[in-house]
Amino acid sequence: MAASKDSVLAIDGLTVGFRTDGGLVEAVRGVSLDIEAGETLALVGESGSGKSTVALAALGLLGGTAVLGGSVTVDGTAVVGAGERSLMGLRGRVASMVFQEPATALDPLMRVGDQIAEVIRNHGDVPAAEARRRAVELLGHVGLPDPETRVRSFPFQLSGGQRQRVVIAMAIANRPKLLVADEPTTALDVTVQAEILALLRRLAAENDMAVLLVTHNMGVVADFADRVAVMNSGLIVEHGTVDDVLLRPQHDYTRTLLAAVPRLTVAEVRAASAEPDSSTIVERQASDLYVAASKIDVTFGRGPRAVHALRDVSLDVAAGETVGLVGESGSGKSTIARVVLGLIEPDAGEVRVFGSSLRRTRRRALHRLRAGIGAVLQDPVASLDARLSVADCIAEPLLVHAKGIGRAERRARVSAALESVRLPAALMDRAPRELSGGQRQRVSLARALVLNPRLLVADEPTSALDVSVQRTVLEVITELQHELGFACIFVSHDLAVVQEFAQRVVVMRDGRVVETGPTSVTLSHPETDYTRRLLAAVPVPDPMVQRARRLSAATGATA
């Protein structure tokens, strides 16, 4: 891929290795690519393929253990070998980055408006009042509601989608020529994801920005990219237009990736008089229920600013059953998961786990009850202690609930848990920061499974995983569920995964359950307009279909 003279980003023969105690580990091997103004190149591949390393190298953001070769040029400025002073002048002004995890990209102690203003003032002689005015303007530009109020918010007061919009506002604050977006829609629900992609597309067109998009979501690639480069083991194995790569793949690896993408099947909306297939309805006995939550209300705060997170929500899950919770950001699905885990006490209603009331169970009995629950939280960076090794992170539940076992047995069970999520035991002594996002998510899953739980509560457990690893992990959970018979609450924004994995689905909106039933019926024949809108927002890995959808939406908007 020879770079043209108009390339905003030109990478030629890039090699990256990382110095470790065991020697130099190669991450990128001879990668060459270029992106012109107004063009989007998607870099795809499995976790650990090197795609995020290439993105970080483009902005000179690799750590001191990195050894680089080849060349990287951004708007004519060399990055490889450049000093920190030169790179600081480049970042945020000529090139910006949207990081994979907005929660860690934002300073939790600063208001979001101050963080945007800081980026503006770092690259220009701009008065504080003017920078603040522009911060409000940028928040409105990225579609954040009530920007004059939100500019004073702290990151924890915003939803995941809102935080991602703040990160994008910071990235475009100085109208950069290159935007590097590393998994910009990870963990966002499908409607917010569609809005973020439309926003990025509009901003790229308005500012004639070159965009390097790093993602594992082939539907996002089909919806947003002009060209695609496929990476495997540090090499680019296929490159071409989005139509050629997704519709006419040439390399076996690309075909394998595409074959692993879960496909959502949606039938025509059934008539109101139609009845669901009786074969999908399972008789459920109260004695079989591992979770029985009834009429749950949860309110955060008091007075006029109180947020009603859950309103009269009921949920039950039987042994060996997987129930999928879906809905937009802020719909309450993660809140009900935390209520079941006992992390949030409801204002009204009752939660029974394994037949025992969480509200009435005390100390030792509650400790024993919790030993039967495994949890995978949404953010693997925040849920893994950065001070511990991978082995120690996974062993934490054993230290709390299985104190009688020795160090050797504990290490053996950690190794088995890693193997169950398809990670090598060699990772045990690494720190979480040394792993990719997908690897950290699998470590979180291994920790949740290490006690062989009776109930698994998984909040976006596959959001950071590439499609092939996602399929493997879901197969692992399914196999273990058949073996151990545990119940599973599966919170996800990926409706195709829910359709494939869950037996029943609960659709939530604004803290209420709006639709529920067997997955094969509810997602194939939705009864509510809200569920139909969710399904319509799911991107599919076909660029022709995505272009037709955008055209139809634009035509409908102007009609």
Secondary structure, DSSP 8 states (H G I E B T S, - for coil): ----TTEEEEEEEEEEEEEETTEEEEEEEEEEEEEETT-EEEEEESTTSSHHHHHHHHTT---TTEEEEEEEEETTEE-TT--HHHHHHHBTTTEEEE-S-HHHHS-TTS-HHHHHHHHHHHTS---HHHHHHHHHHHHHHTT-SSHHHHTT--GGGS-HHHHHHHHHHHHTTT--SEEEEESTTTT--HHHHHHHHHHHHHHHHHHT-EEEEE-S-HHHHHHH-SEEEEEETTEEEEEEEHHHHHHS--SHHHHHHHHTS----------TT----GGG-----GGGEEEEEEEEEEEES-GGG-EEEEEEEEEEEETT-EEEEEESTTSSHHHHHHHHTTSS--SEEEEEETTEETTT--HHHHHHHHTTEEEE-S-HHHHS-TTS-HHHHHHHHHHHH-TTS-HHHHHHHHHHHHHHTT--GGGTTS-GGGS-HHHHHHHHHHHHHTT--SEEEEESTTTTS-HHHHHHHHHHHHHHHHHH--EEEEE-S-HHHHHHH-SEEEEEETTEEEEEEEHHHHTTS--SHHHHHHHHT---S-HHHHHHHHHHHHHHHH-
